[in-house]
């Protein structure tokens, strides 16, 4: 390791450590911080953002990058490439803008939580207006070839542009709509009322920990807590925090929320600790990250073989609610398709319609085609158009997601990209591992976890998500595997021709 690369790596690691501290502050804010701590926490987060930005954007960082040559070593070259990209983005954004975005988003997150609880969009609207102004300024500073939205999306899904996403999502939507329509005509064939019995929260929490361990989450390197909106936060592969929320009158909220976040956690725990705080120890994109959460939540967690092994134990935990409920009834219930208002509780078939809807709305917000004051009505109209349901209030409409309060414009597309990646990867893993469902029915989950570590997790940011998918599966990302998965599961489930 020559001197210039050693110095560059030292700076990269310093930034990575600050990002981990920032993540810890955010985790604490959304779990245990007392409400009156928000003002001080906003200042702390703003200070962290400035420190990270100063290191990232410094001329000294640019000089080190310029004087450090790539060598053909994948670790070194990945770290240099990502340092160059991050420096280029950071150096274009004024430090006062970075500080303002951090401060405003910290305050907005707290305001959003209250506004959602009180169903009071007007209380959140000024925060959203200010965030949009700041994020537009950020996009203009970074620069873009297509539209401002691209500069923001690139933060979460490097290399992705709207011009590529729009036709991909259009193709997916065109294939989803007929399936949703066909299922809608026979939706009464599945009764999910067993999920709406009484499920004590403390017992749900025990089950969440049990199932989290069953799908290989290491609780010696992670923990599970409660929050308003489920999330996963990582300070490194040996300190991964997942959260969920509990509804005593609906079984699925906590359980599948946990499995989703544990899917993210397994990716974080699967990163190489030797490269912690560097790009080689960082997930390649949020789309690929989402592929892991959706794969574990749905392709594993909602499969019949998984519950063939787990269900008897669940019945013992909830004897009054599930003691006399056959496995088949329970399995069909957790896979019922029904257009709903809440994204995080949506079924697999309609979920991506929630995402495509948000993608269109936030593009319009960023471009200025949609005003903040018109957002609630626009949301309601899109919900009716895409899902056939109209929210009765803003809490179940445009206030349901935390992302915009965090300034996370450009984040939502990664969810649907993740679903598409998940299906394509799962199809390949099933071929390589020879019948995953038979393994799940025996409680054998580790082979899939190890396959994902080998093919996805260990590479860090070495490859862009699309390239990694193509390397692993031999094909570019496509809706085809996802639609094969949905049709193969839901047509028999609903007895469709």
VMD Tcl script that draws the C-alpha trace (Angstrom):
set ca {
  {0.00 0.00 0.00}
  {1.62 3.25 -1.12}
  {1.50 6.39 0.98}
  {-1.18 8.19 -1.06}
  {-3.59 5.23 -0.94}
  {-2.93 4.72 2.78}
  {-3.77 8.37 3.43}
  {-6.84 8.17 1.22}
  {-8.03 5.04 2.98}
  {-7.58 6.72 6.34}
  {-9.86 9.57 5.24}
  {-12.40 7.14 3.80}
  {-12.52 5.28 7.12}
  {-12.89 8.53 9.06}
  {-15.94 9.39 6.97}
  {-17.31 5.88 7.43}
  {-16.98 6.15 11.20}
  {-18.84 9.46 11.18}
  {-21.59 7.87 9.09}
  {-21.89 5.11 11.68}
  {-22.15 7.66 14.50}
  {-24.81 9.50 12.51}
  {-26.72 6.24 12.05}
  {-26.61 5.63 15.78}
  {-28.02 9.11 16.44}
  {-30.84 8.45 13.98}
  {-31.61 5.03 15.47}
  {-31.79 6.54 18.94}
  {-34.04 9.37 17.75}
  {-36.56 6.91 16.33}
  {-36.50 4.50 19.28}
  {-35.59 5.81 22.73}
  {-34.88 9.53 22.55}
  {-37.31 11.56 24.70}
  {-39.48 13.90 22.61}
  {-38.00 17.04 24.13}
  {-34.55 16.06 22.87}
  {-35.40 16.82 19.25}
  {-33.97 20.35 19.03}
  {-30.60 19.35 20.46}
  {-30.57 16.20 18.31}
  {-31.19 18.25 15.20}
  {-28.13 20.35 15.99}
  {-26.05 17.24 16.66}
  {-27.06 15.68 13.34}
  {-26.38 18.93 11.52}
  {-22.89 19.06 13.04}
  {-22.23 15.48 11.97}
  {-23.39 16.28 8.43}
  {-21.00 19.24 8.24}
  {-18.08 17.16 9.51}
  {-18.73 14.43 6.96}
  {-19.16 16.95 4.18}
  {-15.99 18.82 5.07}
  {-13.94 15.63 4.91}
  {-15.64 14.45 1.73}
  {-15.45 17.73 -0.16}
  {-12.03 18.94 1.00}
  {-9.43 19.85 -1.61}
  {-7.04 17.56 0.25}
  {-9.40 14.67 -0.48}
  {-9.44 15.56 -4.15}
  {-5.66 15.78 -4.22}
  {-5.31 12.35 -2.63}
  {-7.74 10.83 -5.13}
  {-5.91 12.43 -8.03}
  {-2.55 11.15 -6.83}
  {-3.71 7.59 -6.14}
  {-3.73 5.30 -9.14}
  {-5.95 2.27 -9.56}
  {-3.96 -0.94 -9.64}
  {-6.24 -3.80 -10.67}
  {-6.82 -4.82 -7.06}
  {-10.64 -4.91 -6.64}
  {-10.62 -3.67 -3.04}
  {-8.33 -0.74 -3.71}
  {-9.97 0.19 -7.00}
  {-13.49 0.05 -5.55}
  {-12.52 2.32 -2.68}
  {-10.81 4.80 -5.02}
  {-13.74 4.82 -7.47}
  {-16.32 5.47 -4.77}
  {-14.15 8.07 -3.05}
  {-13.91 9.88 -6.38}
  {-17.68 9.73 -6.91}
  {-18.48 10.88 -3.38}
  {-15.95 13.70 -3.53}
  {-17.37 14.90 -6.84}
  {-20.91 15.02 -5.44}
  {-19.92 16.56 -2.10}
  {-17.58 19.20 -3.50}
  {-20.40 20.66 -5.59}
  {-22.76 21.15 -2.63}
  {-22.21 24.17 -0.34}
  {-21.62 23.23 3.28}
  {-24.40 25.51 4.52}
  {-26.85 23.61 2.30}
  {-25.69 20.30 3.76}
  {-26.12 21.67 7.27}
  {-29.58 23.02 6.52}
  {-30.79 19.77 4.96}
  {-29.66 17.81 8.01}
  {-31.20 20.21 10.50}
  {-34.48 20.60 8.65}
  {-34.85 16.85 8.09}
  {-34.26 16.11 11.79}
  {-37.01 18.56 12.73}
  {-39.22 17.31 9.90}
  {-38.92 13.71 11.07}
  {-40.24 14.64 14.49}
  {-42.97 16.83 12.98}
  {-43.98 14.02 10.62}
  {-44.38 11.52 13.49}
  {-46.68 13.93 15.33}
  {-48.58 14.91 12.19}
  {-49.14 11.28 11.27}
  {-50.40 10.47 14.76}
  {-52.72 13.49 14.74}
  {-53.70 13.19 11.06}
  {-52.61 16.78 10.55}
  {-50.94 17.31 7.17}
  {-50.97 21.08 7.67}
  {-48.53 20.69 10.56}
  {-46.06 18.83 8.35}
  {-46.55 20.81 5.13}
  {-44.14 23.68 5.99}
  {-41.37 21.19 6.77}
  {-41.99 19.37 3.48}
  {-42.00 22.65 1.57}
  {-38.65 23.63 3.06}
  {-37.14 20.21 2.38}
  {-38.24 20.30 -1.25}
  {-36.62 23.69 -1.68}
  {-33.37 22.43 -0.18}
  {-33.35 19.18 -2.17}
  {-33.94 21.03 -5.43}
  {-30.96 23.21 -4.59}
  {-28.92 20.11 -3.85}
  {-29.85 18.55 -7.18}
  {-28.93 21.72 -9.06}
  {-25.59 21.87 -7.25}
  {-24.74 18.25 -8.03}
  {-25.85 18.54 -11.63}
  {-27.78 16.20 -13.93}
  {-28.30 15.44 -17.60}
  {-31.94 14.37 -17.54}
  {-33.97 15.85 -14.71}
  {-33.26 17.05 -11.17}
  {-34.78 13.87 -9.77}
  {-31.89 11.87 -11.29}
  {-29.32 13.63 -9.12}
  {-31.28 12.71 -6.00}
  {-32.00 9.12 -7.04}
  {-28.31 8.58 -7.77}
  {-27.59 8.94 -4.05}
  {-29.55 5.76 -3.34}
  {-29.20 3.83 -6.59}
  {-25.89 4.84 -8.21}
  {-26.15 5.07 -11.95}
  {-29.94 4.89 -12.12}
  {-31.74 7.50 -14.22}
  {-35.41 8.24 -14.73}
  {-35.18 7.55 -18.46}
  {-34.40 3.90 -17.66}
  {-36.76 3.54 -14.71}
  {-39.90 4.83 -16.44}
  {-40.11 2.12 -19.16}
  {-39.14 -0.61 -16.69}
  {-41.93 0.43 -14.33}
  {-44.40 0.87 -17.20}
  {-43.69 -2.68 -18.40}
  {-44.17 -3.99 -14.88}
  {-47.40 -2.10 -14.33}
  {-48.86 -3.33 -17.62}
  {-48.26 -6.91 -16.52}
  {-49.45 -6.37 -12.94}
  {-52.80 -4.77 -13.73}
  {-54.38 -7.86 -15.40}
  {-53.28 -10.10 -12.52}
  {-54.61 -7.68 -9.91}
  {-57.88 -7.45 -11.84}
  {-58.24 -11.22 -12.17}
  {-57.61 -11.77 -8.47}
  {-59.98 -8.93 -7.60}
  {-62.85 -10.81 -9.26}
  {-62.33 -13.80 -6.94}
  {-60.85 -12.09 -3.89}
  {-63.42 -13.65 -1.56}
  {-61.86 -17.07 -2.11}
  {-59.41 -16.29 0.71}
  {-60.49 -15.25 4.20}
  {-57.80 -13.51 6.29}
  {-59.95 -12.88 9.36}
  {-57.77 -15.24 11.43}
  {-55.03 -12.60 11.26}
  {-57.29 -10.06 12.96}
  {-57.75 -11.90 16.22}
  {-55.99 -10.95 19.45}
  {-52.21 -11.33 19.31}
  {-50.59 -9.92 22.48}
  {-47.72 -7.61 21.61}
  {-45.30 -9.16 24.10}
  {-45.84 -12.61 22.55}
  {-45.47 -11.17 19.06}
  {-42.13 -9.73 20.14}
  {-41.00 -13.17 21.34}
  {-42.05 -14.65 18.00}
  {-40.22 -11.93 16.08}
  {-36.98 -12.76 17.87}
  {-37.54 -16.46 17.35}
  {-38.22 -16.12 13.62}
  {-35.42 -13.58 13.19}
  {-33.00 -16.14 14.59}
  {-34.57 -18.86 12.43}
  {-33.66 -16.95 9.28}
  {-30.10 -16.55 10.54}
  {-30.04 -13.05 12.03}
  {-27.24 -12.92 14.61}
  {-28.64 -11.29 17.75}
  {-25.13 -11.14 19.23}
  {-24.41 -8.70 16.40}
  {-27.81 -7.01 16.36}
  {-30.98 -6.22 18.23}
  {-34.74 -5.74 17.74}
  {-36.65 -2.70 19.03}
  {-39.99 -0.94 18.59}
  {-40.62 2.15 16.48}
  {-43.32 4.06 14.61}
  {-42.03 3.08 11.17}
  {-39.94 -0.12 10.84}
  {-36.34 0.33 9.72}
  {-32.88 -1.22 9.87}
  {-29.85 0.80 10.94}
  {-26.30 -0.48 10.78}
  {-23.19 0.75 12.53}
  {-21.24 -2.10 10.94}
  {-21.68 -5.85 10.39}
  {-21.39 -6.52 14.13}
  {-23.88 -3.87 15.25}
  {-27.09 -4.00 13.23}
  {-30.33 -2.61 14.72}
  {-33.73 -3.68 13.34}
  {-37.12 -2.40 14.43}
  {-40.78 -3.25 13.94}
  {-44.16 -2.12 15.24}
  {-46.92 -4.16 16.87}
  {-50.66 -4.28 16.24}
  {-52.42 -6.60 18.65}
  {-55.33 -6.97 16.21}
  {-53.32 -7.80 13.11}
  {-50.75 -10.59 13.05}
  {-48.85 -9.57 9.92}
  {-47.72 -6.05 10.82}
  {-44.97 -6.95 13.26}
  {-43.97 -10.36 11.93}
  {-43.46 -9.45 8.30}
  {-42.17 -6.01 9.18}
  {-39.50 -7.75 11.24}
  {-38.66 -10.24 8.47}
  {-38.33 -7.38 6.01}
  {-35.95 -5.44 8.26}
  {-34.02 -8.58 9.20}
  {-33.52 -9.13 5.46}
  {-31.77 -5.76 5.40}
  {-29.91 -6.77 8.54}
  {-28.64 -10.01 7.00}
  {-27.10 -8.00 4.17}
  {-25.36 -5.74 6.69}
  {-24.16 -8.70 8.78}
  {-22.94 -10.38 5.60}
  {-20.58 -7.54 4.66}
  {-16.91 -8.23 5.26}
  {-15.85 -6.77 8.66}
  {-12.32 -6.37 7.32}
  {-13.63 -3.59 5.09}
  {-15.87 -1.85 7.62}
  {-16.30 1.91 7.08}
  {-15.17 1.66 3.43}
  {-17.06 1.20 0.14}
  {-15.93 -2.44 0.00}
  {-17.73 -2.92 3.32}
  {-20.86 -1.09 2.16}
  {-23.95 -2.39 0.32}
  {-23.88 -1.57 -3.38}
  {-27.26 0.18 -3.56}
  {-30.58 0.50 -1.82}
  {-32.25 -1.40 -4.65}
  {-30.00 -4.38 -4.00}
  {-30.53 -3.86 -0.27}
  {-34.27 -3.96 -0.81}
  {-33.91 -7.17 -2.79}
  {-32.65 -8.82 0.37}
  {-35.48 -7.57 2.57}
  {-38.20 -8.49 0.08}
  {-36.65 -11.89 -0.60}
  {-36.66 -12.82 3.08}
  {-40.02 -11.24 3.84}
  {-41.92 -12.73 0.91}
  {-40.14 -15.47 -0.99}
  {-39.07 -17.10 2.26}
  {-41.40 -15.67 4.90}
  {-44.66 -16.05 2.99}
  {-43.84 -19.44 1.48}
  {-45.80 -22.48 2.61}
  {-42.68 -24.63 3.26}
  {-41.28 -22.06 5.69}
  {-44.46 -22.24 7.77}
  {-44.68 -26.01 7.49}
  {-41.66 -26.05 9.76}
  {-42.56 -23.06 11.96}
  {-46.33 -23.15 12.31}
  {-46.78 -25.64 15.14}
  {-44.57 -23.50 17.37}
  {-46.55 -20.39 16.43}
  {-49.80 -22.13 17.34}
  {-48.37 -22.90 20.76}
  {-47.56 -19.22 21.26}
  {-51.05 -18.06 20.22}
  {-53.35 -20.95 21.22}
  {-56.51 -18.82 21.38}
  {-55.98 -17.16 18.00}
  {-54.39 -19.98 15.97}
  {-54.76 -23.19 17.97}
  {-57.55 -24.56 15.80}
  {-56.52 -22.87 12.51}
  {-55.13 -25.29 9.87}
  {-51.81 -24.40 8.25}
  {-53.47 -24.07 4.85}
  {-55.91 -21.47 6.16}
  {-53.13 -19.49 7.85}
  {-50.85 -19.63 4.81}
  {-53.59 -18.43 2.46}
  {-54.46 -15.64 4.90}
  {-50.92 -14.23 4.99}
  {-50.91 -14.23 1.18}
  {-54.34 -12.69 0.59}
  {-54.33 -10.10 -2.17}
  {-56.40 -7.04 -1.43}
  {-55.66 -3.47 -2.54}
  {-54.93 -1.54 0.63}
  {-54.04 1.94 1.76}
  {-50.81 1.19 3.63}
  {-47.69 0.37 1.65}
  {-45.84 -1.54 4.36}
  {-48.86 -3.83 4.80}
  {-49.50 -4.33 1.08}
  {-49.51 -7.78 -0.48}
  {-46.88 -8.84 -2.99}
  {-49.11 -8.38 -6.02}
  {-50.20 -4.78 -5.36}
  {-47.09 -3.55 -3.51}
  {-45.29 -2.22 -6.57}
  {-48.30 -0.14 -7.54}
  {-47.78 1.73 -4.25}
  {-44.18 2.40 -5.27}
  {-44.85 3.45 -8.84}
  {-47.49 5.85 -7.50}
  {-45.00 7.45 -5.11}
  {-42.36 7.58 -7.83}
  {-44.67 9.64 -10.01}
  {-45.74 11.92 -7.15}
  {-42.28 12.75 -5.89}
  {-40.96 13.40 -9.39}
  {-43.79 15.93 -9.73}
  {-42.94 17.46 -6.34}
  {-39.28 17.87 -7.25}
  {-40.03 19.33 -10.69}
  {-42.60 21.71 -9.21}
  {-45.44 20.27 -11.28}
  {-47.16 19.33 -8.00}
  {-47.40 21.74 -5.07}
  {-47.22 20.65 -1.44}
  {-50.71 21.99 -0.75}
  {-52.11 19.81 -3.55}
  {-50.29 16.66 -2.41}
  {-53.13 15.17 -0.29}
  {-55.65 15.39 -3.13}
  {-53.12 14.18 -5.71}
  {-52.26 11.24 -3.46}
  {-55.94 10.34 -3.09}
  {-56.47 10.50 -6.86}
  {-53.43 8.34 -7.58}
  {-54.46 5.84 -4.92}
  {-57.85 5.51 -6.55}
  {-56.29 5.18 -10.01}
  {-53.59 2.67 -9.07}
  {-55.19 0.69 -6.27}
  {-58.90 1.36 -6.43}
  {-58.99 2.66 -2.86}
  {-59.22 6.21 -1.52}
  {-57.63 7.09 1.84}
  {-60.15 8.41 4.39}
  {-57.49 10.66 5.91}
  {-53.94 11.85 5.37}
  {-52.50 9.57 8.06}
  {-53.33 6.60 5.82}
  {-52.51 8.64 2.72}
  {-49.64 11.02 2.10}
  {-48.44 10.98 5.73}
  {-47.98 7.21 6.01}
  {-44.30 7.05 4.94}
  {-41.32 8.56 6.76}
  {-39.11 8.97 3.69}
  {-39.96 12.52 2.63}
  {-39.48 13.78 6.17}
  {-35.92 12.48 5.91}
  {-35.36 14.24 2.61}
  {-35.29 10.84 0.92}
  {-36.55 11.93 -2.49}
  {-35.44 9.35 -5.06}
  {-35.57 6.53 -2.51}
  {-38.94 4.98 -3.42}
  {-37.92 3.49 -6.81}
  {-35.40 1.30 -5.01}
  {-38.27 -0.71 -3.50}
  {-39.58 -1.91 -6.85}
  {-36.06 -2.38 -8.20}
  {-35.50 -4.49 -5.10}
  {-38.52 -6.68 -5.84}
  {-37.27 -7.28 -9.36}
  {-33.74 -8.06 -8.19}
  {-35.12 -10.36 -5.47}
  {-37.11 -12.49 -7.90}
  {-34.23 -12.79 -10.35}
  {-31.76 -13.72 -7.61}
  {-34.15 -16.14 -5.89}
  {-34.81 -17.92 -9.17}
  {-31.08 -18.39 -9.67}
  {-30.50 -19.49 -6.06}
  {-33.28 -22.06 -6.37}
  {-31.52 -23.52 -9.40}
  {-28.07 -23.49 -7.80}
  {-29.23 -24.90 -4.46}
  {-31.65 -27.46 -5.91}
  {-35.13 -26.90 -4.49}
  {-35.06 -24.29 -1.75}
  {-38.65 -25.02 -0.71}
  {-37.72 -28.56 0.34}
  {-34.94 -27.07 2.48}
  {-37.30 -24.53 4.07}
  {-39.73 -27.32 4.97}
  {-36.89 -28.96 6.93}
  {-35.97 -25.70 8.63}
  {-32.78 -25.41 6.58}
  {-32.35 -21.70 5.93}
  {-28.59 -21.30 6.15}
  {-27.78 -22.53 2.60}
  {-29.71 -19.61 1.12}
  {-28.08 -17.15 3.52}
  {-24.64 -18.44 2.57}
  {-25.46 -18.28 -1.15}
  {-26.45 -14.64 -0.77}
  {-23.29 -13.87 1.21}
  {-21.14 -15.41 -1.48}
  {-22.88 -13.88 -4.48}
  {-24.12 -10.53 -3.14}
  {-23.00 -9.43 0.32}
  {-19.25 -10.01 0.21}
  {-18.78 -7.84 -2.89}
  {-19.68 -4.61 -1.10}
  {-19.73 -1.84 -3.70}
  {-17.38 -3.56 -6.12}
  {-20.13 -3.81 -8.75}
  {-23.11 -1.58 -9.48}
  {-26.39 -3.30 -8.69}
  {-27.36 -3.95 -12.31}
  {-23.93 -5.37 -13.12}
  {-23.97 -7.56 -10.01}
  {-27.39 -8.93 -10.93}
  {-26.23 -9.74 -14.43}
  {-23.02 -11.37 -13.18}
  {-24.96 -13.59 -10.79}
  {-27.96 -14.47 -12.94}
  {-26.50 -14.11 -16.42}
  {-29.25 -11.67 -17.45}
  {-30.00 -7.97 -17.19}
  {-32.70 -6.91 -14.75}
  {-36.18 -7.65 -16.07}
  {-39.75 -7.87 -14.71}
  {-40.04 -11.39 -16.20}
  {-38.72 -13.41 -13.19}
  {-40.89 -11.38 -10.81}
  {-44.01 -11.99 -12.90}
  {-43.13 -15.70 -13.17}
  {-42.91 -15.78 -9.39}
  {-46.24 -13.99 -8.88}
  {-48.11 -15.99 -11.52}
  {-46.64 -19.26 -10.29}
  {-47.75 -18.55 -6.72}
  {-50.99 -16.61 -6.98}
  {-52.75 -18.20 -9.93}
  {-52.91 -21.58 -8.15}
  {-53.63 -19.87 -4.83}
  {-56.71 -18.21 -6.33}
  {-57.51 -21.05 -8.74}
  {-57.06 -18.88 -11.81}
  {-56.70 -20.37 -15.28}
}
mol new
graphics top color blue
foreach p $ca { graphics top sphere $p radius 0.5 }
foreach p [lrange $ca 0 end-1] q [lrange $ca 1 end] { graphics top cylinder $p $q radius 0.2 }
display resetview
